[in-house]
Amino acid sequence: MKRNSIVLLSAASLLSSVVLADESTSLASAVSSGEAGVNLRARYEMVDADNGLKDANALTARLRLNYKTAEWQGWSGFAEYDHVFHAIRDFNSGFGTSPDKEGVYQTVVDPKGSDLNQLYLDYAFSDDWKLRVGRQRVLLDNQRFVGGVGWRQNEQTYDALSVTTSAIARTSLMYAYVGQVRRITGQTSASGSMNVDTHLLNAKVAINDSWSITPYFYYIDNQDAAATSTATLGARLTGDVKAGEGNKISLVVELATQSDAGNNPVSYDAGYAHLGAMWSMDNGLSLGLDYESLGTDSANSQSFRTPLATLHAFQGWADMFLATPAAGIDDIFATVKYKAGKWDLTGVYHDFSGETGGGDFGTEFDLSAGTQISKNYGILFKGAFFSSDSTSYVDTNKFWIMFTANY
């Protein structure tokens, strides 16, 4: 009996060694058989504003290297490294990153330097549940409240733990806890990161094949900028209506309310609304009309805030309203899109005014033309032309040429 026990223990030990060796080999194989990516994005940006500063002429480039492992027992990993170069630096890169240019040149917020853009582990509990922990993108809906500011060379990412699931019928549920926000100003700036205690909850529910509703709750307790500590509760309804053979009208209705949260020293309540329609035709032409409003609590001199948003995508590409004015802001804008062969053409006209008080802020034309030259290469031409109707803002023109290469 004793001899049998010894034999069984020896066999078990040998089997365990074989299993561990096999698992180790599989893990090494998952790491070594991953997929690498290389991205280069070069951009020229010109800024001309009537504020007495010299025009900005910026030629910057971002080299991005990333690597995704294969899956091993439900686990996988991803790492991404960015480096931003300056070729022509007649511009202020902002936030103390180019002190010799401050007060001399217009601002282009593309500081040079290196950044570990993403580094995370994924674990798939099942086909319906996935956990992600580490530095990662968090892009919710149209990024109006939580996004990556992907237009800038240094992307905004999040040190977070996130969970996504589709286990509930017709529902995509996402929750994230964020401890730090890595901002576009880069790590050479004191404002390059924000320590936060943030909870993000977003649930997209499919009503049918054409319509969905997304309720959300975003709680931001910002340890480094108390005025941006907010609690935002809202819902976004989107859907399509057929408008003849091959045509459709896409509709969006979004409403939200926001109040102070965490360590915010001021108590306030403000509202948000977005109503929009886009008519897409089978000839490549699309026509849209939208109304977006960020309200204000005039009694407490506080307006609706979006500290984690991809702001460049909203209220005009000239970036005049990165901070919501004290009077709030109403933005009525018309959009024209047309696909001409391989080219995507876009034109947008904005009319900006105060949400309260009725004051006019100005108007803006935005134009862009972009195409994929081939599978790996693309080019974009883009311009923004803001005309001010308020002493709080100045006439501003911006122009970009951007080249991308992906491998």
HELIX and SHEET records of a PDB file:
HELIX    1   1 LYS A    2  SER A   32  1                                  31    
HELIX    2   2 ALA A  226  THR A  228  5                                   3    
HELIX    3   3 LEU A  311  ALA A  313  5                                   3    
SHEET    1   A19 GLU A  35  ALA A  49  0                                        
SHEET    2   A19 ALA A  56  LYS A  68 -1                                        
SHEET    3   A19 TRP A  75  ASP A  90 -1                                        
SHEET    4   A19 GLY A 113  ALA A 124 -1                                        
SHEET    5   A19 TRP A 129  GLN A 136 -1                                        
SHEET    6   A19 THR A 157  THR A 165 -1                                        
SHEET    7   A19 THR A 171  ARG A 182 -1                                        
SHEET    8   A19 SER A 193  ALA A 206 -1                                        
SHEET    9   A19 TRP A 211  ASN A 222 -1                                        
SHEET   10   A19 THR A 230  LYS A 242 -1                                        
SHEET   11   A19 LYS A 248  ASP A 260 -1                                        
SHEET   12   A19 ASP A 269  SER A 280 -1                                        
SHEET   13   A19 LEU A 285  LEU A 294 -1                                        
SHEET   14   A19 ILE A 329  ALA A 340 -1                                        
SHEET   15   A19 TRP A 343  SER A 353 -1                                        
SHEET   16   A19 ASP A 360  GLN A 372 -1                                        
SHEET   17   A19 TYR A 377  SER A 388 -1                                        
SHEET   18   A19 THR A 396  ASN A 406 -1                                        
SHEET   19   A19 GLU A  35  ALA A  49 -1                                        
SHEET    1   B 2 THR A 296  ASP A 297  0                                        
SHEET    2   B 2 GLN A 302  SER A 303 -1                                        
END                                                                             
